Amino acid sequence: MNDIILDPIIVEEINKLTQYEMAKLWRFAPDGHIYFDATLPYYKIFKDRFKELGGFTPEISKQLGWNP
């Protein structure tokens, strides 16, 4: 079994993000971003928190556009 120790600072950073900030990261984060590496537990923490906040909405998507 692969024992990965969570960095509490990263978990705290995820928990402080707003729905808009999470959507922006989801859309524009560079490849290999730690929050989106499905082999790490941060992916599930991020995904669950984003869903809890309401995930992507049409309004947020329009605000973000497609250019970082």
Gaussian input, Z-matrix of N, CA and C with variables (Angstrom, degrees):
# hf/3-21g

backbone

0 1
 N
 C     1     B1
 C     2     B2     1     A1
 N     3     B3     2     A2     1     D1
 C     4     B4     3     A3     2     D2
 C     5     B5     4     A4     3     D3
 N     6     B6     5     A5     4     D4
 C     7     B7     6     A6     5     D5
 C     8     B8     7     A7     6     D6
 N     9     B9     8     A8     7     D7
 C    10    B10     9     A9     8     D8
 C    11    B11    10    A10     9     D9
 N    12    B12    11    A11    10    D10
 C    13    B13    12    A12    11    D11
 C    14    B14    13    A13    12    D12
 N    15    B15    14    A14    13    D13
 C    16    B16    15    A15    14    D14
 C    17    B17    16    A16    15    D15
 N    18    B18    17    A17    16    D16
 C    19    B19    18    A18    17    D17
 C    20    B20    19    A19    18    D18
 N    21    B21    20    A20    19    D19
 C    22    B22    21    A21    20    D20
 C    23    B23    22    A22    21    D21
 N    24    B24    23    A23    22    D22
 C    25    B25    24    A24    23    D23
 C    26    B26    25    A25    24    D24
 N    27    B27    26    A26    25    D25
 C    28    B28    27    A27    26    D26
 C    29    B29    28    A28    27    D27
 N    30    B30    29    A29    28    D28
 C    31    B31    30    A30    29    D29
 C    32    B32    31    A31    30    D30
 N    33    B33    32    A32    31    D31
 C    34    B34    33    A33    32    D32
 C    35    B35    34    A34    33    D33
 N    36    B36    35    A35    34    D34
 C    37    B37    36    A36    35    D35
 C    38    B38    37    A37    36    D36
 N    39    B39    38    A38    37    D37
 C    40    B40    39    A39    38    D38
 C    41    B41    40    A40    39    D39
 N    42    B42    41    A41    40    D40
 C    43    B43    42    A42    41    D41
 C    44    B44    43    A43    42    D42
 N    45    B45    44    A44    43    D43
 C    46    B46    45    A45    44    D44
 C    47    B47    46    A46    45    D45
 N    48    B48    47    A47    46    D46
 C    49    B49    48    A48    47    D47
 C    50    B50    49    A49    48    D48
 N    51    B51    50    A50    49    D49
 C    52    B52    51    A51    50    D50
 C    53    B53    52    A52    51    D51
 N    54    B54    53    A53    52    D52
 C    55    B55    54    A54    53    D53
 C    56    B56    55    A55    54    D54
 N    57    B57    56    A56    55    D55
 C    58    B58    57    A57    56    D56
 C    59    B59    58    A58    57    D57
 N    60    B60    59    A59    58    D58
 C    61    B61    60    A60    59    D59
 C    62    B62    61    A61    60    D60
 N    63    B63    62    A62    61    D61
 C    64    B64    63    A63    62    D62
 C    65    B65    64    A64    63    D63
 N    66    B66    65    A65    64    D64
 C    67    B67    66    A66    65    D65
 C    68    B68    67    A67    66    D66
 N    69    B69    68    A68    67    D67
 C    70    B70    69    A69    68    D68
 C    71    B71    70    A70    69    D69
 N    72    B72    71    A71    70    D70
 C    73    B73    72    A72    71    D71
 C    74    B74    73    A73    72    D72
 N    75    B75    74    A74    73    D73
 C    76    B76    75    A75    74    D74
 C    77    B77    76    A76    75    D75
 N    78    B78    77    A77    76    D76
 C    79    B79    78    A78    77    D77
 C    80    B80    79    A79    78    D78
 N    81    B81    80    A80    79    D79
 C    82    B82    81    A81    80    D80
 C    83    B83    82    A82    81    D81
 N    84    B84    83    A83    82    D82
 C    85    B85    84    A84    83    D83
 C    86    B86    85    A85    84    D84
 N    87    B87    86    A86    85    D85
 C    88    B88    87    A87    86    D86
 C    89    B89    88    A88    87    D87
 N    90    B90    89    A89    88    D88
 C    91    B91    90    A90    89    D89
 C    92    B92    91    A91    90    D90
 N    93    B93    92    A92    91    D91
 C    94    B94    93    A93    92    D92
 C    95    B95    94    A94    93    D93
 N    96    B96    95    A95    94    D94
 C    97    B97    96    A96    95    D95
 C    98    B98    97    A97    96    D96
 N    99    B99    98    A98    97    D97
 C   100   B100    99    A99    98    D98
 C   101   B101   100   A100    99    D99
 N   102   B102   101   A101   100   D100
 C   103   B103   102   A102   101   D101
 C   104   B104   103   A103   102   D102
 N   105   B105   104   A104   103   D103
 C   106   B106   105   A105   104   D104
 C   107   B107   106   A106   105   D105
 N   108   B108   107   A107   106   D106
 C   109   B109   108   A108   107   D107
 C   110   B110   109   A109   108   D108
 N   111   B111   110   A110   109   D109
 C   112   B112   111   A111   110   D110
 C   113   B113   112   A112   111   D111
 N   114   B114   113   A113   112   D112
 C   115   B115   114   A114   113   D113
 C   116   B116   115   A115   114   D114
 N   117   B117   116   A116   115   D115
 C   118   B118   117   A117   116   D116
 C   119   B119   118   A118   117   D117
 N   120   B120   119   A119   118   D118
 C   121   B121   120   A120   119   D119
 C   122   B122   121   A121   120   D120
 N   123   B123   122   A122   121   D121
 C   124   B124   123   A123   122   D122
 C   125   B125   124   A124   123   D123
 N   126   B126   125   A125   124   D124
 C   127   B127   126   A126   125   D125
 C   128   B128   127   A127   126   D126
 N   129   B129   128   A128   127   D127
 C   130   B130   129   A129   128   D128
 C   131   B131   130   A130   129   D129
 N   132   B132   131   A131   130   D130
 C   133   B133   132   A132   131   D131
 C   134   B134   133   A133   132   D132
 N   135   B135   134   A134   133   D133
 C   136   B136   135   A135   134   D134
 C   137   B137   136   A136   135   D135
 N   138   B138   137   A137   136   D136
 C   139   B139   138   A138   137   D137
 C   140   B140   139   A139   138   D138
 N   141   B141   140   A140   139   D139
 C   142   B142   141   A141   140   D140
 C   143   B143   142   A142   141   D141
 N   144   B144   143   A143   142   D142
 C   145   B145   144   A144   143   D143
 C   146   B146   145   A145   144   D144
 N   147   B147   146   A146   145   D145
 C   148   B148   147   A147   146   D146
 C   149   B149   148   A148   147   D147
 N   150   B150   149   A149   148   D148
 C   151   B151   150   A150   149   D149
 C   152   B152   151   A151   150   D150
 N   153   B153   152   A152   151   D151
 C   154   B154   153   A153   152   D152
 C   155   B155   154   A154   153   D153
 N   156   B156   155   A155   154   D154
 C   157   B157   156   A156   155   D155
 C   158   B158   157   A157   156   D156
 N   159   B159   158   A158   157   D157
 C   160   B160   159   A159   158   D158
 C   161   B161   160   A160   159   D159
 N   162   B162   161   A161   160   D160
 C   163   B163   162   A162   161   D161
 C   164   B164   163   A163   162   D162
 N   165   B165   164   A164   163   D163
 C   166   B166   165   A165   164   D164
 C   167   B167   166   A166   165   D165
 N   168   B168   167   A167   166   D166
 C   169   B169   168   A168   167   D167
 C   170   B170   169   A169   168   D168
 N   171   B171   170   A170   169   D169
 C   172   B172   171   A171   170   D170
 C   173   B173   172   A172   171   D171
 N   174   B174   173   A173   172   D172
 C   175   B175   174   A174   173   D173
 C   176   B176   175   A175   174   D174
 N   177   B177   176   A176   175   D175
 C   178   B178   177   A177   176   D176
 C   179   B179   178   A178   177   D177
 N   180   B180   179   A179   178   D178
 C   181   B181   180   A180   179   D179
 C   182   B182   181   A181   180   D180
 N   183   B183   182   A182   181   D181
 C   184   B184   183   A183   182   D182
 C   185   B185   184   A184   183   D183
 N   186   B186   185   A185   184   D184
 C   187   B187   186   A186   185   D185
 C   188   B188   187   A187   186   D186
 N   189   B189   188   A188   187   D187
 C   190   B190   189   A189   188   D188
 C   191   B191   190   A190   189   D189
 N   192   B192   191   A191   190   D190
 C   193   B193   192   A192   191   D191
 C   194   B194   193   A193   192   D192
 N   195   B195   194   A194   193   D193
 C   196   B196   195   A195   194   D194
 C   197   B197   196   A196   195   D195
 N   198   B198   197   A197   196   D196
 C   199   B199   198   A198   197   D197
 C   200   B200   199   A199   198   D198
 N   201   B201   200   A200   199   D199
 C   202   B202   201   A201   200   D200
 C   203   B203   202   A202   201   D201

   B1=1.4462
   B2=1.5279
   B3=1.3319
   B4=1.4480
   B5=1.5301
   B6=1.3333
   B7=1.4571
   B8=1.5193
   B9=1.3251
   B10=1.4548
   B11=1.5176
   B12=1.3071
   B13=1.4577
   B14=1.5225
   B15=1.3207
   B16=1.4591
   B17=1.5200
   B18=1.3100
   B19=1.4569
   B20=1.5290
   B21=1.3272
   B22=1.4656
   B23=1.5288
   B24=1.3124
   B25=1.4666
   B26=1.5253
   B27=1.3220
   B28=1.4716
   B29=1.5239
   B30=1.3142
   B31=1.4728
   B32=1.5239
   B33=1.3336
   B34=1.4611
   B35=1.5318
   B36=1.3359
   B37=1.4693
   B38=1.5286
   B39=1.3179
   B40=1.4680
   B41=1.5228
   B42=1.3179
   B43=1.4620
   B44=1.5271
   B45=1.3173
   B46=1.4668
   B47=1.5247
   B48=1.3311
   B49=1.4571
   B50=1.5246
   B51=1.3182
   B52=1.4601
   B53=1.5302
   B54=1.3015
   B55=1.4623
   B56=1.5327
   B57=1.3286
   B58=1.4656
   B59=1.5272
   B60=1.3299
   B61=1.4659
   B62=1.5241
   B63=1.3304
   B64=1.4581
   B65=1.5279
   B66=1.3197
   B67=1.4620
   B68=1.5252
   B69=1.3262
   B70=1.4642
   B71=1.5242
   B72=1.3195
   B73=1.4648
   B74=1.5240
   B75=1.3303
   B76=1.4595
   B77=1.5286
   B78=1.3221
   B79=1.4589
   B80=1.5258
   B81=1.3308
   B82=1.4611
   B83=1.5257
   B84=1.3143
   B85=1.4726
   B86=1.5322
   B87=1.3220
   B88=1.4616
   B89=1.5328
   B90=1.3050
   B91=1.4658
   B92=1.5198
   B93=1.3088
   B94=1.4558
   B95=1.5178
   B96=1.3339
   B97=1.4696
   B98=1.5256
   B99=1.3048
   B100=1.4664
   B101=1.5348
   B102=1.3236
   B103=1.4684
   B104=1.5238
   B105=1.3178
   B106=1.4662
   B107=1.5268
   B108=1.3087
   B109=1.4614
   B110=1.5300
   B111=1.3175
   B112=1.4731
   B113=1.5248
   B114=1.3330
   B115=1.4657
   B116=1.5263
   B117=1.3371
   B118=1.4614
   B119=1.5290
   B120=1.3157
   B121=1.4748
   B122=1.5280
   B123=1.3227
   B124=1.4661
   B125=1.5247
   B126=1.3191
   B127=1.4670
   B128=1.5325
   B129=1.3079
   B130=1.4720
   B131=1.5237
   B132=1.3034
   B133=1.4653
   B134=1.5246
   B135=1.3468
   B136=1.4630
   B137=1.5208
   B138=1.3272
   B139=1.4637
   B140=1.5298
   B141=1.3186
   B142=1.4694
   B143=1.5263
   B144=1.3176
   B145=1.4806
   B146=1.5289
   B147=1.3259
   B148=1.4604
   B149=1.5256
   B150=1.3132
   B151=1.4625
   B152=1.5276
   B153=1.3285
   B154=1.4640
   B155=1.5365
   B156=1.3244
   B157=1.4658
   B158=1.5325
   B159=1.3207
   B160=1.4592
   B161=1.5119
   B162=1.3368
   B163=1.4661
   B164=1.5187
   B165=1.3229
   B166=1.4614
   B167=1.5180
   B168=1.2993
   B169=1.4584
   B170=1.5275
   B171=1.3160
   B172=1.4638
   B173=1.5347
   B174=1.3250
   B175=1.4649
   B176=1.5290
   B177=1.3210
   B178=1.4654
   B179=1.5208
   B180=1.3095
   B181=1.4578
   B182=1.5307
   B183=1.3158
   B184=1.4686
   B185=1.5179
   B186=1.3315
   B187=1.4624
   B188=1.5260
   B189=1.3143
   B190=1.4698
   B191=1.5228
   B192=1.3262
   B193=1.4512
   B194=1.5265
   B195=1.3363
   B196=1.4680
   B197=1.5187
   B198=1.3199
   B199=1.4622
   B200=1.5165
   B201=1.3349
   B202=1.4671
   B203=1.4905
   A1=109.13
   A2=116.12
   A3=121.69
   A4=109.15
   A5=116.24
   A6=120.69
   A7=109.71
   A8=115.92
   A9=121.29
   A10=107.65
   A11=115.37
   A12=120.29
   A13=108.10
   A14=115.69
   A15=121.01
   A16=110.73
   A17=115.25
   A18=120.71
   A19=106.87
   A20=118.24
   A21=120.20
   A22=112.85
   A23=117.77
   A24=120.61
   A25=109.89
   A26=117.02
   A27=120.43
   A28=110.02
   A29=117.00
   A30=120.60
   A31=109.68
   A32=117.33
   A33=121.23
   A34=110.73
   A35=116.60
   A36=120.56
   A37=110.58
   A38=116.57
   A39=121.02
   A40=109.85
   A41=116.85
   A42=121.04
   A43=113.37
   A44=117.84
   A45=121.59
   A46=112.90
   A47=117.63
   A48=120.60
   A49=111.48
   A50=115.29
   A51=120.39
   A52=108.97
   A53=115.44
   A54=120.52
   A55=109.99
   A56=116.75
   A57=121.46
   A58=110.85
   A59=117.36
   A60=120.90
   A61=111.46
   A62=115.83
   A63=119.64
   A64=110.81
   A65=116.63
   A66=120.19
   A67=110.50
   A68=116.17
   A69=120.53
   A70=110.66
   A71=116.73
   A72=120.36
   A73=110.89
   A74=116.20
   A75=121.09
   A76=110.57
   A77=115.71
   A78=120.19
   A79=113.31
   A80=118.18
   A81=120.16
   A82=116.10
   A83=118.49
   A84=119.46
   A85=110.36
   A86=116.30
   A87=118.89
   A88=111.40
   A89=115.45
   A90=120.09
   A91=109.58
   A92=115.29
   A93=120.89
   A94=114.64
   A95=117.62
   A96=120.41
   A97=108.89
   A98=116.38
   A99=122.23
   A100=112.94
   A101=118.09
   A102=120.24
   A103=112.28
   A104=117.18
   A105=120.50
   A106=112.98
   A107=115.96
   A108=121.82
   A109=106.48
   A110=116.00
   A111=121.20
   A112=112.67
   A113=117.93
   A114=120.00
   A115=111.48
   A116=116.09
   A117=120.76
   A118=110.05
   A119=116.97
   A120=119.66
   A121=113.62
   A122=118.47
   A123=120.31
   A124=111.45
   A125=116.40
   A126=120.56
   A127=110.32
   A128=116.32
   A129=119.84
   A130=110.69
   A131=117.89
   A132=121.22
   A133=109.34
   A134=116.19
   A135=120.65
   A136=110.22
   A137=116.59
   A138=121.81
   A139=111.47
   A140=117.35
   A141=121.29
   A142=111.52
   A143=116.16
   A144=120.29
   A145=110.17
   A146=117.06
   A147=121.34
   A148=110.49
   A149=116.37
   A150=120.90
   A151=110.36
   A152=116.60
   A153=122.10
   A154=110.96
   A155=116.62
   A156=121.24
   A157=113.11
   A158=116.43
   A159=119.64
   A160=114.45
   A161=117.29
   A162=121.31
   A163=112.42
   A164=113.90
   A165=120.10
   A166=109.49
   A167=115.52
   A168=120.65
   A169=106.57
   A170=118.09
   A171=119.66
   A172=112.17
   A173=116.02
   A174=120.08
   A175=111.38
   A176=116.37
   A177=119.98
   A178=109.87
   A179=116.91
   A180=120.23
   A181=110.81
   A182=116.85
   A183=120.88
   A184=110.87
   A185=117.41
   A186=121.10
   A187=111.34
   A188=115.98
   A189=120.68
   A190=112.72
   A191=115.65
   A192=118.58
   A193=110.29
   A194=116.09
   A195=119.88
   A196=113.04
   A197=116.94
   A198=120.69
   A199=109.16
   A200=116.43
   A201=119.59
   A202=109.47
   D1=139.65
   D2=-178.82
   D3=-89.35
   D4=108.72
   D5=-179.00
   D6=-89.19
   D7=105.96
   D8=178.64
   D9=-104.73
   D10=126.59
   D11=179.17
   D12=-91.70
   D13=124.93
   D14=178.77
   D15=-71.34
   D16=136.42
   D17=173.66
   D18=-86.22
   D19=114.47
   D20=-176.68
   D21=-62.47
   D22=-25.70
   D23=178.59
   D24=-67.97
   D25=-40.48
   D26=179.11
   D27=-67.81
   D28=-42.30
   D29=178.19
   D30=-61.22
   D31=-42.04
   D32=178.40
   D33=-63.28
   D34=-40.81
   D35=177.98
   D36=-60.14
   D37=-44.41
   D38=178.68
   D39=-60.99
   D40=-45.71
   D41=-176.51
   D42=-68.48
   D43=-18.84
   D44=178.55
   D45=-88.26
   D46=-13.45
   D47=-177.61
   D48=-69.10
   D49=142.73
   D50=174.34
   D51=-82.47
   D52=168.35
   D53=177.36
   D54=-58.51
   D55=-43.48
   D56=179.78
   D57=-63.23
   D58=-45.38
   D59=179.58
   D60=-61.96
   D61=-38.52
   D62=179.10
   D63=-68.10
   D64=-40.74
   D65=178.37
   D66=-63.46
   D67=-40.54
   D68=178.81
   D69=-62.47
   D70=-44.24
   D71=176.58
   D72=-62.56
   D73=-45.05
   D74=-178.89
   D75=-56.07
   D76=-42.49
   D77=-176.71
   D78=-80.58
   D79=-36.85
   D80=-168.21
   D81=-116.95
   D82=-0.93
   D83=-178.60
   D84=-61.26
   D85=142.36
   D86=178.11
   D87=-67.19
   D88=155.39
   D89=176.06
   D90=-53.74
   D91=139.31
   D92=177.53
   D93=84.77
   D94=5.72
   D95=178.52
   D96=-57.31
   D97=135.92
   D98=-174.42
   D99=-57.33
   D100=-32.40
   D101=-179.04
   D102=-70.20
   D103=-18.88
   D104=-174.22
   D105=-115.59
   D106=15.65
   D107=175.04
   D108=-88.43
   D109=104.63
   D110=-174.81
   D111=-64.96
   D112=-9.94
   D113=177.35
   D114=-85.07
   D115=-7.27
   D116=179.31
   D117=-111.11
   D118=152.04
   D119=-177.81
   D120=-69.51
   D121=-15.51
   D122=-179.00
   D123=-65.14
   D124=-28.70
   D125=179.05
   D126=-60.09
   D127=-48.62
   D128=-179.16
   D129=-67.40
   D130=-39.89
   D131=178.55
   D132=-60.85
   D133=-47.01
   D134=179.58
   D135=-62.62
   D136=-49.74
   D137=-176.74
   D138=-60.04
   D139=-44.70
   D140=-179.72
   D141=-65.93
   D142=-41.71
   D143=179.69
   D144=-66.11
   D145=-43.62
   D146=179.51
   D147=-61.29
   D148=-43.43
   D149=177.92
   D150=-62.77
   D151=-42.05
   D152=179.76
   D153=-60.48
   D154=-35.51
   D155=-179.65
   D156=-81.22
   D157=-9.52
   D158=178.32
   D159=116.89
   D160=-3.55
   D161=177.44
   D162=59.62
   D163=-154.03
   D164=177.71
   D165=-75.66
   D166=135.69
   D167=172.55
   D168=-121.13
   D169=158.82
   D170=176.78
   D171=-57.23
   D172=-36.07
   D173=-179.25
   D174=-64.86
   D175=-46.07
   D176=179.11
   D177=-65.17
   D178=-42.33
   D179=179.56
   D180=-58.24
   D181=-43.06
   D182=179.36
   D183=-66.60
   D184=-39.31
   D185=178.28
   D186=-62.77
   D187=-40.41
   D188=-177.38
   D189=-72.74
   D190=-38.98
   D191=-173.37
   D192=66.42
   D193=-155.59
   D194=-177.57
   D195=-122.77
   D196=6.97
   D197=178.22
   D198=-115.33
   D199=122.87
   D200=-178.94
   D201=-62.76

